[in-house]
Amino acid sequence: MLVFILRRLIQAIVVMVSVAFIAFMLFQYVGDPVYAMLGQDATPEQISALRADLGLDKPFFVQFWHFLVNAVQGDFGLSLRQGVKVSALIAERFPATLELALVAAVLALVVGVPMGVYAALRRGSFMSQVFMTISLLGVSLPTFLIGILLILVFSVTLGWFPSFGRGPVTELGWWSTGLLSAKGWHHITLPAITLAIFQLTLIMRLVRAEMLEVLRTDYIKFARARGLHNRAIYFGHALKNTLVPVITITGLQLGGLIAFAIITETVFQWPGMGLLFIQAVTFADVPVMAAYLCLIALIFVVINLIVDLLYFVVDPRLRVEKSAGH
């Protein structure tokens, strides 16, 4: 187990260094931060002085090493557009994005897994066909279109939910949340549904396919021959083995929800990292873009490590294989 964790940590470090290198290359090829900070009317003396202050006059690999050291400390410099520390901007926006992603992930799991189980156990039924049709629509329709349709129906036509913003938030130290008030839940409902629909349909189809596959295995037939009740077979044996690939997809999709909430946050003007990244791309704010790229990579690496460790909890066969290998 310890060797497995160490191997994963080494892989994670290699991935993070590679992503940091890609992020560093943004500074080399996406605009010139000196001209962005001083403007086109700057004198050559001012340009040279600022390059020296920023360390841009040093060799390439020296600059990259300084970038790595600062990135490990969470220091990505100043935003070229707003003139404040990038770490402060990320810390301000990250709670909104994480809150939205977690609500969407929970919604996708709570709704998607039961729908997938029902569609597998009641194949050919009317509701099963309805669920499969909904899943096809959820996979096919683009996220921005789903968001616009929800706004049109529930905000403009019915007036049930607000169409933009996060609503009032409660400050808990350095963290802020809108989930402690009814208005906060009111604001997050439509963005969370929009972000969750694709993940929900993906989980539903995966659970259905895996459940059908597991129900055909020999140990399920043996369980039936022993006279076990269907409830024990379906939920005590079949569903537990179905959850292994579901954990993989759900874990990686949580990282995807955080990384690709850009469209949802833009449609609903949700004040998270996705909207911040879109604004950074518009203004070529390279430090913000680099920080966003490194943070998303770190989230994926951490989630992937957690998913690998959860395998040992859910699937005892992996523990047996590891023991036999040693």
C-alpha positions in Angstrom: 0.0 0.0 0.0 2.8 2.4 0.9 4.7 1.6 -2.3 1.5 2.1 -4.3 1.0 5.6 -2.7 4.7 6.6 -3.2 4.5 5.5 -6.9 1.3 7.6 -7.4 3.0 10.6 -5.6 6.0 10.4 -8.0 3.7 10.3 -11.0 1.7 13.2 -9.6 4.9 15.3 -9.2 5.9 14.5 -12.8 2.5 15.6 -14.0 2.5 18.8 -12.0 6.0 19.8 -13.2 4.9 19.1 -16.8 1.8 21.3 -16.4 3.8 24.0 -14.7 6.1 24.0 -17.7 3.1 24.4 -20.1 1.8 27.2 -17.9 5.2 28.9 -17.8 5.3 28.8 -21.6 2.2 31.0 -21.7 4.4 33.8 -20.4 6.8 33.3 -23.3 4.2 33.1 -26.2 1.0 34.8 -25.1 1.8 38.5 -25.2 4.4 40.5 -23.3 3.6 41.2 -19.6 6.0 44.2 -19.6 4.1 46.0 -22.4 0.8 45.0 -20.8 1.8 46.6 -17.5 3.5 49.7 -18.8 1.6 50.3 -22.0 2.8 51.1 -25.5 4.2 54.5 -24.6 6.8 53.2 -22.2 10.4 54.2 -22.7 13.2 51.7 -23.3 14.6 52.5 -19.8 11.3 51.7 -18.1 11.0 48.5 -20.1 14.5 47.3 -19.2 14.0 48.2 -15.5 10.7 46.3 -15.3 12.2 43.3 -17.0 14.9 43.2 -14.5 12.5 43.6 -11.6 10.4 40.7 -13.0 13.4 38.5 -13.7 12.6 38.4 -17.4 16.2 39.2 -18.3 17.5 35.9 -16.8 18.0 32.7 -18.8 15.0 30.5 -19.7 15.6 27.7 -17.2 16.4 30.1 -14.4 13.0 31.8 -15.0 11.3 28.4 -15.0 12.9 27.4 -11.7 11.8 30.7 -10.1 8.3 30.1 -11.5 8.3 26.6 -10.0 9.4 27.8 -6.6 6.8 30.6 -6.5 4.1 28.2 -7.8 4.7 25.8 -4.9 4.3 28.7 -2.5 1.0 29.7 -4.3 2.6 32.9 -5.7 1.8 33.5 -9.4 2.4 37.2 -9.4 0.0 40.1 -10.1 -3.0 40.0 -12.4 -2.2 42.2 -15.4 -5.8 43.3 -15.7 -6.7 44.0 -12.0 -3.3 44.7 -10.5 -3.9 42.4 -7.5 -2.3 39.1 -6.4 -3.5 36.2 -8.5 -3.6 34.0 -5.3 -6.0 36.5 -3.8 -8.3 36.3 -6.9 -8.2 32.5 -6.9 -9.0 32.4 -3.1 -11.9 34.7 -3.7 -13.4 32.8 -6.6 -12.6 29.2 -5.7 -15.3 28.7 -3.0 -18.0 29.6 -5.6 -16.7 27.1 -8.2 -16.2 24.3 -5.6 -19.6 24.9 -4.1 -21.3 24.7 -7.6 -19.3 21.6 -8.6 -20.0 19.7 -5.3 -23.8 20.5 -5.5 -23.8 19.3 -9.2 -21.8 16.2 -8.3 -24.1 15.2 -5.5 -27.2 15.9 -7.7 -25.7 13.7 -10.5 -25.0 10.8 -8.1 -28.2 11.0 -6.1 -30.3 11.0 -9.3 -28.1 9.2 -11.7 -27.3 6.0 -9.7 -31.0 5.2 -8.9 -32.0 5.9 -12.5 -29.3 3.6 -13.8 -30.3 0.8 -11.4 -33.9 1.1 -12.3 -33.2 1.1 -16.0 -31.1 -2.1 -15.6 -33.6 -4.0 -13.5 -36.7 -2.9 -15.4 -35.5 -3.1 -19.0 -38.2 -2.6 -21.5 -40.5 -0.8 -19.1 -42.0 2.6 -20.0 -40.0 4.5 -17.3 -36.8 2.8 -18.4 -37.4 4.0 -21.9 -38.1 7.5 -20.6 -34.9 7.5 -18.6 -32.8 6.4 -21.7 -34.4 9.1 -23.8 -33.6 11.7 -21.2 -30.0 10.4 -21.0 -29.7 10.7 -24.8 -30.9 14.3 -24.7 -28.5 15.1 -21.8 -25.5 13.7 -23.6 -26.4 15.3 -26.9 -27.4 18.9 -25.9 -24.6 21.3 -25.3 -24.3 22.8 -21.8 -24.8 26.4 -22.9 -28.0 25.5 -24.6 -29.3 23.7 -21.6 -28.5 26.7 -19.4 -30.2 29.1 -21.8 -33.4 26.9 -22.0 -33.5 26.6 -18.2 -33.2 30.4 -17.9 -35.9 30.9 -20.5 -38.4 28.5 -18.9 -37.8 28.9 -15.1 -36.4 32.5 -14.9 -38.0 34.5 -17.8 -41.3 32.6 -18.3 -42.2 31.2 -14.8 -40.0 33.6 -12.7 -39.2 30.8 -10.2 -35.4 31.2 -10.1 -32.9 34.0 -10.6 -31.1 34.0 -13.9 -27.6 35.1 -12.8 -25.4 35.7 -9.8 -24.6 33.8 -6.6 -26.9 35.6 -4.2 -26.1 36.5 -0.6 -23.1 34.7 0.9 -22.0 34.0 4.4 -18.3 34.6 5.3 -16.8 31.7 7.4 -13.3 33.0 7.9 -11.5 32.9 4.6 -14.3 30.8 3.1 -17.6 32.1 1.7 -20.7 30.0 1.1 -24.2 30.7 -0.2 -25.6 27.4 1.0 -26.6 28.7 4.5 -29.5 30.8 3.2 -32.6 30.0 1.2 -31.7 32.7 -1.4 -28.3 31.1 -1.9 -29.9 27.7 -2.7 -32.4 29.7 -4.9 -29.5 31.1 -7.0 -27.5 27.8 -7.2 -30.4 25.6 -8.4 -30.3 26.4 -12.1 -26.5 26.5 -12.5 -26.2 23.2 -10.6 -28.8 21.4 -12.7 -27.2 22.7 -15.9 -23.7 21.5 -14.8 -25.1 18.2 -13.5 -27.2 17.1 -16.4 -24.3 15.7 -18.6 -22.7 14.0 -15.6 -26.1 12.6 -14.4 -26.8 11.0 -17.8 -23.3 9.6 -18.0 -23.5 8.0 -14.6 -27.0 6.7 -15.3 -25.8 5.0 -18.6 -22.7 3.7 -16.9 -24.5 2.2 -14.0 -27.1 0.6 -16.3 -24.4 -1.0 -18.5 -22.3 -2.2 -15.6 -25.3 -3.5 -13.7 -26.5 -5.6 -16.7 -23.0 -7.0 -17.1 -22.7 -7.9 -13.4 -26.1 -9.6 -13.4 -24.9 -12.0 -16.1 -21.9 -13.2 -14.0 -21.6 -16.6 -12.5 -21.6 -15.5 -8.8 -25.0 -13.8 -9.3 -26.4 -17.0 -10.8 -24.9 -18.9 -7.8 -26.6 -16.4 -5.4 -29.9 -17.0 -7.1 -29.4 -20.8 -6.8 -28.8 -20.4 -3.1 -32.2 -18.8 -2.9 -31.1 -15.3 -1.9 -33.8 -12.6 -2.1 -33.6 -10.3 -5.2 -33.0 -7.3 -2.9 -29.9 -8.9 -1.5 -28.7 -9.9 -4.9 -29.3 -6.6 -6.5 -28.1 -4.2 -3.8 -25.8 -6.4 -1.7 -23.8 -8.0 -4.5 -24.5 -6.5 -8.0 -24.6 -2.8 -7.1 -21.5 -3.0 -4.9 -19.4 -4.4 -7.8 -21.0 -1.9 -10.2 -19.7 1.0 -8.1 -16.0 0.4 -9.0 -16.1 2.0 -12.4 -18.7 4.5 -11.2 -16.2 5.7 -8.6 -13.6 6.2 -11.3 -15.9 8.2 -13.5 -17.4 10.2 -10.7 -14.0 11.1 -9.2 -12.6 12.3 -12.5 -15.9 14.0 -13.4 -15.7 16.0 -10.2 -12.4 17.4 -11.5 -14.1 18.0 -14.8 -17.0 19.8 -13.2 -14.5 22.2 -11.6 -12.4 22.6 -14.7 -15.2 22.9 -17.2 -17.7 24.9 -15.2 -16.5 27.7 -17.5 -19.5 27.6 -19.7 -22.1 27.3 -16.9 -20.5 30.2 -15.0 -20.4 32.3 -18.1 -24.1 31.7 -18.9 -25.3 32.3 -15.3 -22.6 35.0 -14.5 -21.6 32.8 -11.6 -18.6 34.5 -9.8 -16.3 31.5 -9.9 -12.9 30.6 -11.3 -14.4 29.7 -14.7 -15.7 33.2 -15.2 -12.4 34.6 -14.0 -10.5 32.5 -16.5 -12.8 33.6 -19.4 -12.1 37.2 -18.4 -8.4 36.5 -18.2 -8.3 35.0 -21.7 -10.2 38.0 -23.1 -7.6 40.4 -21.7 -4.6 38.0 -22.1 -4.1 38.0 -18.3 -1.3 35.4 -18.4 -0.7 35.0 -14.6 -4.3 34.2 -14.0 -4.4 31.7 -16.9 -1.2 30.0 -15.6 -2.5 29.8 -12.0 -5.9 28.4 -13.2 -4.1 25.7 -15.3 -1.9 24.6 -12.4 -4.8 24.6 -9.9 -7.0 22.5 -12.2 -4.1 20.0 -12.8 -3.5 19.8 -9.0 -7.3 19.1 -8.4 -7.2 16.3 -11.1 -4.1 14.7 -9.6 -5.5 14.8 -6.0 -8.8 13.4 -7.1 -7.2 10.6 -9.2 -5.1 9.6 -6.1 -8.2 9.5 -3.9 -10.0 7.4 -6.5 -7.1 4.9 -6.7 -7.2 4.6 -2.9 -11.0 4.1 -2.8 -10.5 1.1 -5.0 -9.0 -0.8 -2.1 -12.1 0.0 0.0 -14.8 -0.9 -2.5 -13.2 -3.9 -4.3 -11.6 -6.5 -2.0 -10.2 -8.3 -5.1 -7.6 -5.6 -5.4 -6.4 -6.1 -1.8 -6.1 -9.8 -2.5 -4.1 -9.2 -5.7 -1.8 -6.8 -4.0 -1.2 -9.3 -1.1 -0.5 -12.1 -3.6 1.9 -9.9 -5.5 3.9 -9.2 -2.4 
